[in-house]
């Protein structure tokens, strides 16, 4: 799980009774979205304690920074530190049932192309959680090259048509250092198609460089052109589709996110992508499910949100990451297992058949 925030409290310093009340309070707040009072806690805790005793425990939790009392209510709500203790030590996870897992498998396996599978995974995450589902496309270096064509346009621009082993077609316009004729572009495409089919894009570039260093014959110019094209194709592939997101508008259904300035900031951050991609990249380098609660993400537009992510693997190599974005008041017990299971199923669905 994600690294604990600097504000987090060591669970060992909190009594079992206080932890129990914190768990009951958070579960009730997640369910209803209303501050939780002492009477409600007395009724739901299952413990025969006086209201005064419960108020004392709540005061202790408030002093530790695990709950706060909003000005408008006598009840209390969890803080980021309270949520952090909850997800690290108190939450009781509820994995999806076997029927639900089977349905997920069928939906992902029903698609044939990788971009369709990724889109389906994002829709599944959004549909099951009623929040925003986000899935990074598989890493560019994992894209296996099958065929390429180059067509000259005006002003040193070239249209590249790249077909991958999955059957996906990527059309990109690249800008070259000088103008190339149709014949020169055809030579470069022929070279790549003849010698590099079946290789990953990154491997294709490395092999081209190595072979250019080994040979000094007339093919060098053709190889140099092919290398220039290949480098730009590698850089541009996936540039406008680093991740797929669906269900953003679901976030409008949560009162705590429904303020227009909050929504505008959130949706702007989704469209700009860069900072969110950085968070997803960080998650790719970590093992298992990662949870960023509120300001733990270090990214201001997500201060009122939680992001739950998990990397997915193809042939035991991390190829990308997927996750769910929603309010800090989310059903962690359900969402964490859904993200975990979907990551495993996505990796299996993307494995070459």
Buried (B, 14 or more C-beta within 10 A) or exposed (E): BBEBBEBBBEBEEBEEBBBBBBBBBBBBBBEEEEBBBBEBBBEBBEBEBEEEBBBBBBEBBBEBBBBBBEEEEEBBBBBBBBBBBBBBEBBEEBBBEEEEBEBBBEBBBEBEEBBBBBBBBBBBBBBBBBBBBBBBBBBBBBBBBBBBBBBBEEEEEBBBBBBBBBEBEBEBEBEBEEEBEEEBBBBBBEBBBEBBBEBBBBBBBEBBBEBBEEEEEEBEEBBEBBBBBBBBBBEBBBEEEBBBBBBBEBBEEBEBBEEEEBBEBBBEBBEEBEBBBEBBEBBBEBEEBBBBBBBBBEBEBBBBBBBBBBBBBBEEEBBBBBBBBBBBBBBBBBBBBBBBBBBBBBBBBBEEE
